[in-house]
Every structure is written in structure tokens, then in C-alpha cells.
């Protein structure tokens, strides 16, 4: 990533940030339509986010 004078990182290809945001939004829409959850990293740990907004830690053993 390149650094701007105001210390905000900027990608070489600016469309990547927009594409990543749109992908996350689409995942939330699909999860709501299918009554399931999405998994992503938050503060260095994997979490599950449900359509109702509830966020819980993700455990690979399937217990939570």
C-alpha cells in the first residue's frame, strides 16, 4: 500500500476497497435471505454475524 501525506493508506488499485465493501454487503444480504450467518475477522479473531445483528465468537468445532 502507498502512504498519503495524511497517513491514510491507499491501495495501488483503488477499486479494491470498493469491491471488498460491496462483497461484504452482498454477503450480509445473502445471509439474511437464507437465514444464516457470515464469518469474518474482527479484532484479530473470527466471529459469526447473524442477520439480527448478533455477533458471537466463531469456534471451528461447531459449538458456537
MDAnalysis code that builds the backbone (N, CA, C; Angstrom):
import MDAnalysis as mda
import numpy as np

u = mda.Universe.empty(192, n_residues=64, atom_resindex=np.repeat(np.arange(64), 3), trajectory=True)
u.add_TopologyAttr("name", ["N", "CA", "C"] * 64)
u.add_TopologyAttr("resid", np.arange(1, 65))
u.add_TopologyAttr("resname", ["UNK", "UNK", "UNK", "UNK", "UNK", "UNK", "UNK", "UNK", "UNK", "UNK", "UNK", "UNK", "UNK", "UNK", "UNK", "UNK", "UNK", "UNK", "UNK", "UNK", "UNK", "UNK", "UNK", "UNK", "UNK", "UNK", "UNK", "UNK", "UNK", "UNK", "UNK", "UNK", "UNK", "UNK", "UNK", "UNK", "UNK", "UNK", "UNK", "UNK", "UNK", "UNK", "UNK", "UNK", "UNK", "UNK", "UNK", "UNK", "UNK", "UNK", "UNK", "UNK", "UNK", "UNK", "UNK", "UNK", "UNK", "UNK", "UNK", "UNK", "UNK", "UNK", "UNK", "UNK"])
u.atoms.positions = np.array([
    [0.830, -1.181, 0.000],
    [0.000, 0.000, 0.000],
    [0.877, 1.248, 0.000],
    [0.385, 2.265, -0.572],
    [1.086, 3.532, -0.627],
    [0.583, 4.435, 0.492],
    [1.437, 5.299, 0.992],
    [1.041, 6.226, 2.057],
    [0.808, 7.604, 1.473],
    [-0.257, 8.225, 1.899],
    [-0.565, 9.588, 1.514],
    [-0.020, 10.525, 2.587],
    [0.117, 11.804, 2.301],
    [0.637, 12.748, 3.295],
    [-0.176, 12.778, 4.590],
    [-1.468, 12.476, 4.534],
    [-2.287, 12.487, 5.750],
    [-2.259, 11.141, 6.467],
    [-1.311, 10.261, 6.115],
    [-1.094, 8.957, 6.745],
    [-2.215, 7.960, 6.527],
    [-3.100, 8.180, 5.579],
    [-4.124, 7.202, 5.247],
    [-3.572, 6.276, 4.170],
    [-3.649, 4.958, 4.401],
    [-3.155, 4.042, 3.379],
    [-4.037, 4.101, 2.132],
    [-3.412, 3.988, 0.980],
    [-4.150, 3.977, -0.270],
    [-3.627, 2.819, -1.101],
    [-4.532, 2.013, -1.604],
    [-4.126, 0.873, -2.418],
    [-3.689, 1.317, -3.809],
    [-2.859, 0.505, -4.397],
    [-2.423, 0.791, -5.759],
    [-3.620, 0.795, -6.701],
    [-4.558, -0.117, -6.451],
    [-5.788, -0.191, -7.237],
    [-6.956, 0.208, -6.340],
    [-7.423, 1.423, -6.475],
    [-8.448, 1.984, -5.611],
    [-9.770, 1.242, -5.633],
    [-10.074, 0.552, -6.716],
    [-11.339, -0.163, -6.821],
    [-11.423, -1.333, -5.857],
    [-10.306, -1.812, -5.333],
    [-10.306, -2.971, -4.448],
    [-11.083, -2.688, -3.165],
    [-10.910, -1.507, -2.577],
    [-11.638, -1.172, -1.354],
    [-13.146, -1.167, -1.593],
    [-13.566, -0.569, -2.686],
    [-14.994, -0.512, -3.014],
    [-15.538, -1.920, -3.260],
    [-14.793, -2.731, -3.983],
    [-15.211, -4.090, -4.282],
    [-15.332, -4.921, -3.003],
    [-14.368, -4.790, -2.093],
    [-14.409, -5.539, -0.837],
    [-15.619, -5.138, -0.003],
    [-15.919, -3.854, 0.048],
    [-17.083, -3.379, 0.800],
    [-18.374, -3.920, 0.197],
    [-18.477, -3.883, -1.124],
    [-19.683, -4.380, -1.793],
    [-19.849, -5.889, -1.585],
    [-18.747, -6.622, -1.553],
    [-18.794, -8.062, -1.330],
    [-19.325, -8.366, 0.065],
    [-18.866, -7.617, 1.065],
    [-19.353, -7.797, 2.428],
    [-20.828, -7.474, 2.561],
    [-21.268, -6.412, 1.897],
    [-22.684, -6.049, 1.926],
    [-23.533, -7.137, 1.279],
    [-23.043, -7.683, 0.178],
    [-23.779, -8.748, -0.510],
    [-23.845, -9.997, 0.361],
    [-22.787, -10.308, 1.083],
    [-22.786, -11.468, 1.980],
    [-23.841, -11.296, 3.065],
    [-23.976, -10.085, 3.607],
    [-24.997, -9.830, 4.627],
    [-26.404, -10.010, 4.060],
    [-26.628, -9.524, 2.848],
    [-27.934, -9.672, 2.198],
    [-28.250, -11.151, 1.984],
    [-27.284, -11.914, 1.484],
    [-27.494, -13.346, 1.253],
    [-27.739, -14.089, 2.563],
    [-27.012, -13.730, 3.613],
    [-27.197, -14.381, 4.909],
    [-28.602, -14.117, 5.446],
    [-29.076, -12.902, 5.277],
    [-30.424, -12.567, 5.740],
    [-31.466, -13.340, 4.934],
    [-31.306, -13.409, 3.620],
    [-32.262, -14.105, 2.759],
    [-32.298, -15.604, 3.050],
    [-31.152, -16.180, 3.424],
    [-31.056, -17.615, 3.670],
    [-31.084, -17.975, 5.150],
    [-31.313, -16.982, 6.015],
    [-31.365, -17.167, 7.472],
    [-30.135, -17.919, 7.980],
    [-28.977, -17.402, 7.620],
    [-27.715, -17.990, 8.053],
    [-26.817, -16.871, 8.572],
    [-25.544, -17.081, 8.677],
    [-24.622, -16.081, 9.216],
    [-23.436, -15.905, 8.291],
    [-22.667, -14.833, 8.543],
    [-21.408, -14.639, 7.830],
    [-20.280, -14.741, 8.851],
    [-19.115, -15.115, 8.387],
    [-17.939, -15.231, 9.247],
    [-16.894, -14.260, 8.724],
    [-16.317, -13.485, 9.637],
    [-15.250, -12.565, 9.258],
    [-14.354, -12.315, 10.455],
    [-13.249, -11.637, 10.205],
    [-12.277, -11.352, 11.255],
    [-12.563, -9.987, 11.863],
    [-12.614, -9.946, 13.181],
    [-12.834, -8.698, 13.905],
    [-11.871, -8.689, 15.087],
    [-11.042, -7.676, 15.131],
    [-10.052, -7.526, 16.207],
    [-9.168, -8.766, 16.323],
    [-8.812, -9.339, 15.182],
    [-7.893, -10.464, 15.155],
    [-8.510, -11.820, 15.435],
    [-9.828, -11.894, 15.624],
    [-10.498, -13.165, 15.904],
    [-11.664, -13.346, 14.944],
    [-11.951, -14.605, 14.615],
    [-13.083, -14.895, 13.745],
    [-14.383, -14.798, 14.537],
    [-15.396, -14.194, 13.920],
    [-16.710, -14.052, 14.546],
    [-17.794, -14.435, 13.549],
    [-18.963, -14.792, 14.086],
    [-20.155, -15.038, 13.282],
    [-21.079, -13.848, 13.485],
    [-21.642, -13.328, 12.394],
    [-22.634, -12.264, 12.495],
    [-23.941, -12.774, 11.899],
    [-24.992, -12.762, 12.717],
    [-26.294, -13.239, 12.300],
    [-27.117, -12.093, 11.726],
    [-28.172, -12.408, 10.953],
    [-28.996, -11.357, 10.338],
    [-29.621, -10.393, 11.345],
    [-29.832, -10.832, 12.579],
    [-30.416, -9.949, 13.596],
    [-29.384, -9.011, 14.225],
    [-28.127, -9.104, 13.779],
    [-27.076, -8.225, 14.280],
    [-26.235, -8.820, 15.395],
    [-26.622, -9.976, 15.894],
    [-25.884, -10.633, 16.975],
    [-24.538, -11.122, 16.449],
    [-23.476, -10.836, 17.192],
    [-22.120, -11.249, 16.830],
    [-21.573, -12.120, 17.949],
    [-21.114, -13.330, 17.604],
    [-20.540, -14.238, 18.583],
    [-19.218, -14.777, 18.051],
    [-18.320, -15.224, 18.948],
    [-17.050, -15.801, 18.506],
    [-17.281, -17.064, 17.687],
    [-16.449, -17.295, 16.701],
    [-16.524, -18.485, 15.864],
    [-15.557, -19.516, 16.394],
    [-16.061, -20.728, 16.601],
    [-15.215, -21.841, 17.034],
    [-15.275, -22.909, 15.961],
    [-14.129, -23.384, 15.543],
    [-14.057, -24.352, 14.454],
    [-14.712, -25.683, 14.788],
    [-14.906, -25.975, 16.061],
    [-15.518, -27.262, 16.442],
    [-17.028, -27.267, 16.245],
    [-17.607, -26.126, 15.846],
    [-19.022, -26.064, 15.532],
    [-19.942, -25.857, 16.725],
    [-19.394, -25.615, 17.889],
    [-20.211, -25.444, 19.101],
    [-20.778, -24.059, 19.259],
    [-20.275, -23.109, 18.500],
    [-20.778, -21.739, 18.655],
    [-20.619, -20.955, 17.391],
])
